[in-house]
Amino acid sequence: MRSAGATLADVVRTRIYVTDIHDWEKIGQAHGEVFREIRPATSMVEVRRLISPEILVEIEADAVIGGSSG
């Protein structure tokens, strides 16, 4: 993200893929702690597995760089 010139403030949407939807509150809380007052549109989806068994959560982010606010 930084290599593209973006910061967390540029994130407008996140997609959270989880292997156990029962952990949604903990995952949502962690997401909120990272983004704080930034409130990107977010969706969370349970998947059967991710690319490696030890990975339990994957977050995808879309950012708009250089867009006008307002």
PDB file of N, CA, C and O in Angstrom:
ATOM      1  N   MET A   1       0.832  -1.184   0.000  1.00  0.00           N
ATOM      2  CA  MET A   1       0.000   0.000   0.000  1.00  0.00           C
ATOM      3  C   MET A   1       0.879   1.251   0.000  1.00  0.00           C
ATOM      4  O   MET A   1       0.681   2.158  -0.808  1.00  0.00           O
ATOM      5  N   ARG A   2       1.838   1.289   0.901  1.00  0.00           N
ATOM      6  CA  ARG A   2       2.704   2.475   0.961  1.00  0.00           C
ATOM      7  C   ARG A   2       3.524   2.628  -0.309  1.00  0.00           C
ATOM      8  O   ARG A   2       3.794   3.747  -0.746  1.00  0.00           O
ATOM      9  N   SER A   3       3.921   1.512  -0.900  1.00  0.00           N
ATOM     10  CA  SER A   3       4.715   1.605  -2.126  1.00  0.00           C
ATOM     11  C   SER A   3       3.913   2.243  -3.260  1.00  0.00           C
ATOM     12  O   SER A   3       4.489   2.781  -4.205  1.00  0.00           O
ATOM     13  N   ALA A   4       2.594   2.183  -3.165  1.00  0.00           N
ATOM     14  CA  ALA A   4       1.723   2.815  -4.161  1.00  0.00           C
ATOM     15  C   ALA A   4       1.390   4.246  -3.779  1.00  0.00           C
ATOM     16  O   ALA A   4       0.710   4.944  -4.531  1.00  0.00           O
ATOM     17  N   GLY A   5       1.864   4.698  -2.610  1.00  0.00           N
ATOM     18  CA  GLY A   5       1.605   6.064  -2.177  1.00  0.00           C
ATOM     19  C   GLY A   5       0.335   6.222  -1.370  1.00  0.00           C
ATOM     20  O   GLY A   5      -0.158   7.340  -1.215  1.00  0.00           O
ATOM     21  N   ALA A   6      -0.214   5.122  -0.846  1.00  0.00           N
ATOM     22  CA  ALA A   6      -1.473   5.167  -0.088  1.00  0.00           C
ATOM     23  C   ALA A   6      -1.205   5.046   1.411  1.00  0.00           C
ATOM     24  O   ALA A   6      -0.174   4.525   1.834  1.00  0.00           O
ATOM     25  N   THR A   7      -2.150   5.535   2.195  1.00  0.00           N
ATOM     26  CA  THR A   7      -2.126   5.375   3.644  1.00  0.00           C
ATOM     27  C   THR A   7      -3.458   4.759   4.064  1.00  0.00           C
ATOM     28  O   THR A   7      -4.351   4.584   3.234  1.00  0.00           O
ATOM     29  N   LEU A   8      -3.593   4.432   5.335  1.00  0.00           N
ATOM     30  CA  LEU A   8      -4.873   3.902   5.819  1.00  0.00           C
ATOM     31  C   LEU A   8      -6.017   4.877   5.548  1.00  0.00           C
ATOM     32  O   LEU A   8      -7.145   4.453   5.294  1.00  0.00           O
ATOM     33  N   ALA A   9      -5.737   6.160   5.599  1.00  0.00           N
ATOM     34  CA  ALA A   9      -6.782   7.166   5.364  1.00  0.00           C
ATOM     35  C   ALA A   9      -7.351   7.093   3.944  1.00  0.00           C
ATOM     36  O   ALA A   9      -8.454   7.582   3.699  1.00  0.00           O
ATOM     37  N   ASP A  10      -6.621   6.497   3.017  1.00  0.00           N
ATOM     38  CA  ASP A  10      -7.080   6.367   1.630  1.00  0.00           C
ATOM     39  C   ASP A  10      -7.960   5.137   1.404  1.00  0.00           C
ATOM     40  O   ASP A  10      -8.554   4.990   0.336  1.00  0.00           O
ATOM     41  N   VAL A  11      -8.047   4.254   2.402  1.00  0.00           N
ATOM     42  CA  VAL A  11      -8.822   3.019   2.253  1.00  0.00           C
ATOM     43  C   VAL A  11     -10.313   3.340   2.284  1.00  0.00           C
ATOM     44  O   VAL A  11     -10.798   3.985   3.214  1.00  0.00           O
ATOM     45  N   VAL A  12     -11.025   2.890   1.272  1.00  0.00           N
ATOM     46  CA  VAL A  12     -12.469   3.149   1.179  1.00  0.00           C
ATOM     47  C   VAL A  12     -13.304   1.882   1.355  1.00  0.00           C
ATOM     48  O   VAL A  12     -14.507   1.957   1.608  1.00  0.00           O
ATOM     49  N   ARG A  13     -12.662   0.715   1.221  1.00  0.00           N
ATOM     50  CA  ARG A  13     -13.410  -0.539   1.358  1.00  0.00           C
ATOM     51  C   ARG A  13     -12.464  -1.643   1.793  1.00  0.00           C
ATOM     52  O   ARG A  13     -11.331  -1.726   1.318  1.00  0.00           O
ATOM     53  N   THR A  14     -12.937  -2.499   2.708  1.00  0.00           N
ATOM     54  CA  THR A  14     -12.191  -3.699   3.077  1.00  0.00           C
ATOM     55  C   THR A  14     -13.109  -4.909   2.971  1.00  0.00           C
ATOM     56  O   THR A  14     -14.320  -4.821   3.174  1.00  0.00           O
ATOM     57  N   ARG A  15     -12.499  -6.026   2.651  1.00  0.00           N
ATOM     58  CA  ARG A  15     -13.193  -7.313   2.641  1.00  0.00           C
ATOM     59  C   ARG A  15     -12.405  -8.222   3.568  1.00  0.00           C
ATOM     60  O   ARG A  15     -11.195  -8.385   3.414  1.00  0.00           O
ATOM     61  N   ILE A  16     -13.092  -8.804   4.522  1.00  0.00           N
ATOM     62  CA  ILE A  16     -12.435  -9.658   5.500  1.00  0.00           C
ATOM     63  C   ILE A  16     -12.892 -11.092   5.273  1.00  0.00           C
ATOM     64  O   ILE A  16     -14.083 -11.392   5.348  1.00  0.00           O
ATOM     65  N   TYR A  17     -11.945 -11.967   4.997  1.00  0.00           N
ATOM     66  CA  TYR A  17     -12.232 -13.377   4.792  1.00  0.00           C
ATOM     67  C   TYR A  17     -11.780 -14.114   6.045  1.00  0.00           C
ATOM     68  O   TYR A  17     -10.622 -13.991   6.445  1.00  0.00           O
ATOM     69  N   VAL A  18     -12.673 -14.879   6.673  1.00  0.00           N
ATOM     70  CA  VAL A  18     -12.372 -15.574   7.922  1.00  0.00           C
ATOM     71  C   VAL A  18     -12.703 -17.055   7.778  1.00  0.00           C
ATOM     72  O   VAL A  18     -13.608 -17.436   7.035  1.00  0.00           O
ATOM     73  N   THR A  19     -11.959 -17.873   8.497  1.00  0.00           N
ATOM     74  CA  THR A  19     -12.223 -19.305   8.442  1.00  0.00           C
ATOM     75  C   THR A  19     -13.213 -19.747   9.511  1.00  0.00           C
ATOM     76  O   THR A  19     -13.707 -20.874   9.474  1.00  0.00           O
ATOM     77  N   ASP A  20     -13.507 -18.855  10.475  1.00  0.00           N
ATOM     78  CA  ASP A  20     -14.501 -19.159  11.513  1.00  0.00           C
ATOM     79  C   ASP A  20     -15.289 -17.897  11.835  1.00  0.00           C
ATOM     80  O   ASP A  20     -14.801 -17.022  12.550  1.00  0.00           O
ATOM     81  N   ILE A  21     -16.486 -17.804  11.316  1.00  0.00           N
ATOM     82  CA  ILE A  21     -17.314 -16.606  11.486  1.00  0.00           C
ATOM     83  C   ILE A  21     -17.655 -16.343  12.950  1.00  0.00           C
ATOM     84  O   ILE A  21     -18.034 -15.228  13.308  1.00  0.00           O
ATOM     85  N   HIS A  22     -17.523 -17.363  13.797  1.00  0.00           N
ATOM     86  CA  HIS A  22     -17.799 -17.168  15.220  1.00  0.00           C
ATOM     87  C   HIS A  22     -16.823 -16.183  15.862  1.00  0.00           C
ATOM     88  O   HIS A  22     -17.085 -15.670  16.950  1.00  0.00           O
ATOM     89  N   ASP A  23     -15.698 -15.919  15.192  1.00  0.00           N
ATOM     90  CA  ASP A  23     -14.706 -14.967  15.699  1.00  0.00           C
ATOM     91  C   ASP A  23     -14.973 -13.546  15.210  1.00  0.00           C
ATOM     92  O   ASP A  23     -14.107 -12.681  15.339  1.00  0.00           O
ATOM     93  N   TRP A  24     -16.158 -13.291  14.653  1.00  0.00           N
ATOM     94  CA  TRP A  24     -16.431 -12.005  14.014  1.00  0.00           C
ATOM     95  C   TRP A  24     -16.250 -10.818  14.961  1.00  0.00           C
ATOM     96  O   TRP A  24     -15.769  -9.770  14.529  1.00  0.00           O
ATOM     97  N   GLU A  25     -16.617 -10.947  16.223  1.00  0.00           N
ATOM     98  CA  GLU A  25     -16.486  -9.808  17.140  1.00  0.00           C
ATOM     99  C   GLU A  25     -15.022  -9.447  17.377  1.00  0.00           C
ATOM    100  O   GLU A  25     -14.661  -8.271  17.332  1.00  0.00           O
ATOM    101  N   LYS A  26     -14.177 -10.445  17.627  1.00  0.00           N
ATOM    102  CA  LYS A  26     -12.748 -10.187  17.845  1.00  0.00           C
ATOM    103  C   LYS A  26     -12.106  -9.594  16.595  1.00  0.00           C
ATOM    104  O   LYS A  26     -11.292  -8.674  16.683  1.00  0.00           O
ATOM    105  N   ILE A  27     -12.471 -10.116  15.451  1.00  0.00           N
ATOM    106  CA  ILE A  27     -11.903  -9.639  14.194  1.00  0.00           C
ATOM    107  C   ILE A  27     -12.376  -8.220  13.919  1.00  0.00           C
ATOM    108  O   ILE A  27     -11.585  -7.364  13.526  1.00  0.00           O
ATOM    109  N   GLY A  28     -13.656  -7.972  14.122  1.00  0.00           N
ATOM    110  CA  GLY A  28     -14.194  -6.623  13.935  1.00  0.00           C
ATOM    111  C   GLY A  28     -13.553  -5.612  14.869  1.00  0.00           C
ATOM    112  O   GLY A  28     -13.287  -4.476  14.476  1.00  0.00           O
ATOM    113  N   GLN A  29     -13.305  -6.022  16.104  1.00  0.00           N
ATOM    114  CA  GLN A  29     -12.666  -5.128  17.071  1.00  0.00           C
ATOM    115  C   GLN A  29     -11.235  -4.799  16.626  1.00  0.00           C
ATOM    116  O   GLN A  29     -10.814  -3.644  16.692  1.00  0.00           O
ATOM    117  N   ALA A  30     -10.500  -5.802  16.180  1.00  0.00           N
ATOM    118  CA  ALA A  30      -9.135  -5.568  15.701  1.00  0.00           C
ATOM    119  C   ALA A  30      -9.146  -4.639  14.487  1.00  0.00           C
ATOM    120  O   ALA A  30      -8.304  -3.747  14.379  1.00  0.00           O
ATOM    121  N   HIS A  31     -10.087  -4.844  13.585  1.00  0.00           N
ATOM    122  CA  HIS A  31     -10.227  -3.990  12.397  1.00  0.00           C
ATOM    123  C   HIS A  31     -10.483  -2.553  12.837  1.00  0.00           C
ATOM    124  O   HIS A  31      -9.879  -1.622  12.305  1.00  0.00           O
ATOM    125  N   GLY A  32     -11.369  -2.371  13.797  1.00  0.00           N
ATOM    126  CA  GLY A  32     -11.675  -1.033  14.309  1.00  0.00           C
ATOM    127  C   GLY A  32     -10.488  -0.378  14.999  1.00  0.00           C
ATOM    128  O   GLY A  32     -10.304   0.835  14.894  1.00  0.00           O
ATOM    129  N   GLU A  33      -9.685  -1.163  15.700  1.00  0.00           N
ATOM    130  CA  GLU A  33      -8.500  -0.610  16.365  1.00  0.00           C
ATOM    131  C   GLU A  33      -7.467  -0.128  15.351  1.00  0.00           C
ATOM    132  O   GLU A  33      -6.772   0.858  15.594  1.00  0.00           O
ATOM    133  N   VAL A  34      -7.366  -0.808  14.231  1.00  0.00           N
ATOM    134  CA  VAL A  34      -6.422  -0.391  13.194  1.00  0.00           C
ATOM    135  C   VAL A  34      -6.933   0.853  12.466  1.00  0.00           C
ATOM    136  O   VAL A  34      -6.169   1.793  12.244  1.00  0.00           O
ATOM    137  N   PHE A  35      -8.201   0.871  12.095  1.00  0.00           N
ATOM    138  CA  PHE A  35      -8.733   1.965  11.291  1.00  0.00           C
ATOM    139  C   PHE A  35      -9.235   3.147  12.119  1.00  0.00           C
ATOM    140  O   PHE A  35      -9.366   4.254  11.596  1.00  0.00           O
ATOM    141  N   ARG A  36      -9.513   2.927  13.385  1.00  0.00           N
ATOM    142  CA  ARG A  36      -9.973   3.975  14.309  1.00  0.00           C
ATOM    143  C   ARG A  36     -11.089   4.813  13.706  1.00  0.00           C
ATOM    144  O   ARG A  36     -12.166   4.286  13.428  1.00  0.00           O
ATOM    145  N   GLU A  37     -10.857   6.106  13.495  1.00  0.00           N
ATOM    146  CA  GLU A  37     -11.932   6.984  13.009  1.00  0.00           C
ATOM    147  C   GLU A  37     -12.175   6.844  11.505  1.00  0.00           C
ATOM    148  O   GLU A  37     -13.155   7.373  10.982  1.00  0.00           O
ATOM    149  N   ILE A  38     -11.291   6.138  10.817  1.00  0.00           N
ATOM    150  CA  ILE A  38     -11.493   5.866   9.391  1.00  0.00           C
ATOM    151  C   ILE A  38     -12.543   4.757   9.305  1.00  0.00           C
ATOM    152  O   ILE A  38     -12.392   3.723   9.955  1.00  0.00           O
ATOM    153  N   ARG A  39     -13.571   4.946   8.541  1.00  0.00           N
ATOM    154  CA  ARG A  39     -14.656   3.964   8.474  1.00  0.00           C
ATOM    155  C   ARG A  39     -14.887   3.503   7.036  1.00  0.00           C
ATOM    156  O   ARG A  39     -15.841   3.934   6.388  1.00  0.00           O
ATOM    157  N   PRO A  40     -14.005   2.621   6.536  1.00  0.00           N
ATOM    158  CA  PRO A  40     -14.238   2.114   5.182  1.00  0.00           C
ATOM    159  C   PRO A  40     -15.457   1.196   5.166  1.00  0.00           C
ATOM    160  O   PRO A  40     -15.796   0.578   6.176  1.00  0.00           O
ATOM    161  N   ALA A  41     -16.097   1.116   4.030  1.00  0.00           N
ATOM    162  CA  ALA A  41     -17.160   0.119   3.864  1.00  0.00           C
ATOM    163  C   ALA A  41     -16.499  -1.243   4.038  1.00  0.00           C
ATOM    164  O   ALA A  41     -15.415  -1.487   3.509  1.00  0.00           O
ATOM    165  N   THR A  42     -17.158  -2.128   4.783  1.00  0.00           N
ATOM    166  CA  THR A  42     -16.527  -3.396   5.120  1.00  0.00           C
ATOM    167  C   THR A  42     -17.516  -4.546   5.006  1.00  0.00           C
ATOM    168  O   THR A  42     -18.692  -4.413   5.345  1.00  0.00           O
ATOM    169  N   SER A  43     -17.017  -5.670   4.523  1.00  0.00           N
ATOM    170  CA  SER A  43     -17.810  -6.893   4.551  1.00  0.00           C
ATOM    171  C   SER A  43     -16.926  -8.003   5.107  1.00  0.00           C
ATOM    172  O   SER A  43     -15.706  -7.990   4.947  1.00  0.00           O
ATOM    173  N   MET A  44     -17.578  -8.969   5.768  1.00  0.00           N
ATOM    174  CA  MET A  44     -16.866 -10.119   6.325  1.00  0.00           C
ATOM    175  C   MET A  44     -17.540 -11.373   5.788  1.00  0.00           C
ATOM    176  O   MET A  44     -18.764 -11.500   5.817  1.00  0.00           O
ATOM    177  N   VAL A  45     -16.719 -12.294   5.297  1.00  0.00           N
ATOM    178  CA  VAL A  45     -17.230 -13.506   4.674  1.00  0.00           C
ATOM    179  C   VAL A  45     -16.484 -14.706   5.254  1.00  0.00           C
ATOM    180  O   VAL A  45     -15.261 -14.683   5.392  1.00  0.00           O
ATOM    181  N   GLU A  46     -17.237 -15.753   5.590  1.00  0.00           N
ATOM    182  CA  GLU A  46     -16.597 -16.982   6.043  1.00  0.00           C
ATOM    183  C   GLU A  46     -16.246 -17.828   4.825  1.00  0.00           C
ATOM    184  O   GLU A  46     -17.063 -18.023   3.925  1.00  0.00           O
ATOM    185  N   VAL A  47     -15.018 -18.323   4.818  1.00  0.00           N
ATOM    186  CA  VAL A  47     -14.550 -19.209   3.756  1.00  0.00           C
ATOM    187  C   VAL A  47     -14.102 -20.531   4.378  1.00  0.00           C
ATOM    188  O   VAL A  47     -13.775 -20.589   5.564  1.00  0.00           O
ATOM    189  N   ARG A  48     -14.090 -21.557   3.594  1.00  0.00           N
ATOM    190  CA  ARG A  48     -13.717 -22.875   4.112  1.00  0.00           C
ATOM    191  C   ARG A  48     -12.267 -22.898   4.560  1.00  0.00           C
ATOM    192  O   ARG A  48     -11.950 -23.437   5.620  1.00  0.00           O
ATOM    193  N   ARG A  49     -11.383 -22.313   3.755  1.00  0.00           N
ATOM    194  CA  ARG A  49      -9.976 -22.224   4.124  1.00  0.00           C
ATOM    195  C   ARG A  49      -9.305 -21.140   3.289  1.00  0.00           C
ATOM    196  O   ARG A  49      -9.819 -20.703   2.259  1.00  0.00           O
ATOM    197  N   LEU A  50      -8.139 -20.724   3.772  1.00  0.00           N
ATOM    198  CA  LEU A  50      -7.324 -19.772   3.035  1.00  0.00           C
ATOM    199  C   LEU A  50      -6.118 -20.511   2.476  1.00  0.00           C
ATOM    200  O   LEU A  50      -6.046 -21.734   2.593  1.00  0.00           O
ATOM    201  N   ILE A  51      -5.200 -19.826   1.890  1.00  0.00           N
ATOM    202  CA  ILE A  51      -4.115 -20.479   1.150  1.00  0.00           C
ATOM    203  C   ILE A  51      -3.227 -21.367   2.010  1.00  0.00           C
ATOM    204  O   ILE A  51      -2.628 -22.317   1.508  1.00  0.00           O
ATOM    205  N   SER A  52      -3.139 -21.065   3.295  1.00  0.00           N
ATOM    206  CA  SER A  52      -2.304 -21.849   4.197  1.00  0.00           C
ATOM    207  C   SER A  52      -3.093 -22.127   5.478  1.00  0.00           C
ATOM    208  O   SER A  52      -3.793 -21.234   5.955  1.00  0.00           O
ATOM    209  N   PRO A  53      -3.008 -23.310   6.045  1.00  0.00           N
ATOM    210  CA  PRO A  53      -3.835 -23.659   7.207  1.00  0.00           C
ATOM    211  C   PRO A  53      -3.649 -22.742   8.415  1.00  0.00           C
ATOM    212  O   PRO A  53      -4.585 -22.561   9.194  1.00  0.00           O
ATOM    213  N   GLU A  54      -2.459 -22.159   8.587  1.00  0.00           N
ATOM    214  CA  GLU A  54      -2.249 -21.292   9.744  1.00  0.00           C
ATOM    215  C   GLU A  54      -2.820 -19.890   9.561  1.00  0.00           C
ATOM    216  O   GLU A  54      -2.882 -19.120  10.520  1.00  0.00           O
ATOM    217  N   ILE A  55      -3.232 -19.553   8.364  1.00  0.00           N
ATOM    218  CA  ILE A  55      -3.859 -18.248   8.117  1.00  0.00           C
ATOM    219  C   ILE A  55      -5.352 -18.377   8.394  1.00  0.00           C
ATOM    220  O   ILE A  55      -6.046 -19.171   7.759  1.00  0.00           O
ATOM    221  N   LEU A  56      -5.837 -17.589   9.346  1.00  0.00           N
ATOM    222  CA  LEU A  56      -7.240 -17.650   9.753  1.00  0.00           C
ATOM    223  C   LEU A  56      -8.054 -16.469   9.239  1.00  0.00           C
ATOM    224  O   LEU A  56      -9.276 -16.555   9.125  1.00  0.00           O
ATOM    225  N   VAL A  57      -7.374 -15.359   8.929  1.00  0.00           N
ATOM    226  CA  VAL A  57      -8.036 -14.133   8.481  1.00  0.00           C
ATOM    227  C   VAL A  57      -7.218 -13.528   7.349  1.00  0.00           C
ATOM    228  O   VAL A  57      -5.990 -13.478   7.411  1.00  0.00           O
ATOM    229  N   GLU A  58      -7.913 -13.072   6.317  1.00  0.00           N
ATOM    230  CA  GLU A  58      -7.261 -12.340   5.233  1.00  0.00           C
ATOM    231  C   GLU A  58      -8.073 -11.073   5.001  1.00  0.00           C
ATOM    232  O   GLU A  58      -9.301 -11.121   4.929  1.00  0.00           O
ATOM    233  N   ILE A  59      -7.392  -9.951   4.885  1.00  0.00           N
ATOM    234  CA  ILE A  59      -8.076  -8.677   4.666  1.00  0.00           C
ATOM    235  C   ILE A  59      -7.602  -8.091   3.342  1.00  0.00           C
ATOM    236  O   ILE A  59      -6.404  -7.980   3.082  1.00  0.00           O
ATOM    237  N   GLU A  60      -8.565  -7.724   2.522  1.00  0.00           N
ATOM    238  CA  GLU A  60      -8.330  -7.105   1.234  1.00  0.00           C
ATOM    239  C   GLU A  60      -8.784  -5.652   1.373  1.00  0.00           C
ATOM    240  O   GLU A  60      -9.838  -5.391   1.952  1.00  0.00           O
ATOM    241  N   ALA A  61      -8.010  -4.711   0.855  1.00  0.00           N
ATOM    242  CA  ALA A  61      -8.367  -3.297   0.980  1.00  0.00           C
ATOM    243  C   ALA A  61      -8.306  -2.595  -0.357  1.00  0.00           C
ATOM    244  O   ALA A  61      -7.395  -2.831  -1.151  1.00  0.00           O
ATOM    245  N   ASP A  62      -9.282  -1.727  -0.610  1.00  0.00           N
ATOM    246  CA  ASP A  62      -9.285  -0.864  -1.781  1.00  0.00           C
ATOM    247  C   ASP A  62      -9.043   0.557  -1.292  1.00  0.00           C
ATOM    248  O   ASP A  62      -9.687   1.022  -0.352  1.00  0.00           O
ATOM    249  N   ALA A  63      -8.105   1.239  -1.943  1.00  0.00           N
ATOM    250  CA  ALA A  63      -7.799   2.616  -1.565  1.00  0.00           C
ATOM    251  C   ALA A  63      -7.931   3.512  -2.789  1.00  0.00           C
ATOM    252  O   ALA A  63      -7.683   3.086  -3.917  1.00  0.00           O
ATOM    253  N   VAL A  64      -8.323   4.752  -2.551  1.00  0.00           N
ATOM    254  CA  VAL A  64      -8.390   5.752  -3.614  1.00  0.00           C
ATOM    255  C   VAL A  64      -7.315   6.774  -3.304  1.00  0.00           C
ATOM    256  O   VAL A  64      -7.352   7.438  -2.268  1.00  0.00           O
ATOM    257  N   ILE A  65      -6.364   6.894  -4.201  1.00  0.00           N
ATOM    258  CA  ILE A  65      -5.240   7.810  -3.998  1.00  0.00           C
ATOM    259  C   ILE A  65      -5.479   9.072  -4.826  1.00  0.00           C
ATOM    260  O   ILE A  65      -5.767   9.009  -6.021  1.00  0.00           O
ATOM    261  N   GLY A  66      -5.352  10.206  -4.164  1.00  0.00           N
ATOM    262  CA  GLY A  66      -5.483  11.471  -4.867  1.00  0.00           C
ATOM    263  C   GLY A  66      -6.901  11.888  -5.194  1.00  0.00           C
ATOM    264  O   GLY A  66      -7.106  12.824  -5.966  1.00  0.00           O
ATOM    265  N   GLY A  67      -7.888  11.210  -4.620  1.00  0.00           N
ATOM    266  CA  GLY A  67      -9.279  11.587  -4.820  1.00  0.00           C
ATOM    267  C   GLY A  67      -9.613  12.837  -4.029  1.00  0.00           C
ATOM    268  O   GLY A  67      -8.938  13.155  -3.050  1.00  0.00           O
ATOM    269  N   SER A  68     -10.633  13.533  -4.439  1.00  0.00           N
ATOM    270  CA  SER A  68     -11.043  14.728  -3.696  1.00  0.00           C
ATOM    271  C   SER A  68     -12.016  14.311  -2.607  1.00  0.00           C
ATOM    272  O   SER A  68     -12.885  13.469  -2.833  1.00  0.00           O
ATOM    273  N   SER A  69     -11.874  14.889  -1.446  1.00  0.00           N
ATOM    274  CA  SER A  69     -12.807  14.590  -0.359  1.00  0.00           C
ATOM    275  C   SER A  69     -13.854  15.672  -0.292  1.00  0.00           C
ATOM    276  O   SER A  69     -13.543  16.862  -0.266  1.00  0.00           O
ATOM    277  N   GLY A  70     -15.095  15.245  -0.264  1.00  0.00           N
ATOM    278  CA  GLY A  70     -16.170  16.209  -0.154  1.00  0.00           C
ATOM    279  C   GLY A  70     -16.935  16.211  -1.388  1.00  0.00           C
ATOM    280  O   GLY A  70     -17.903  16.962  -1.513  1.00  0.00           O
TER     281      GLY A  70
END
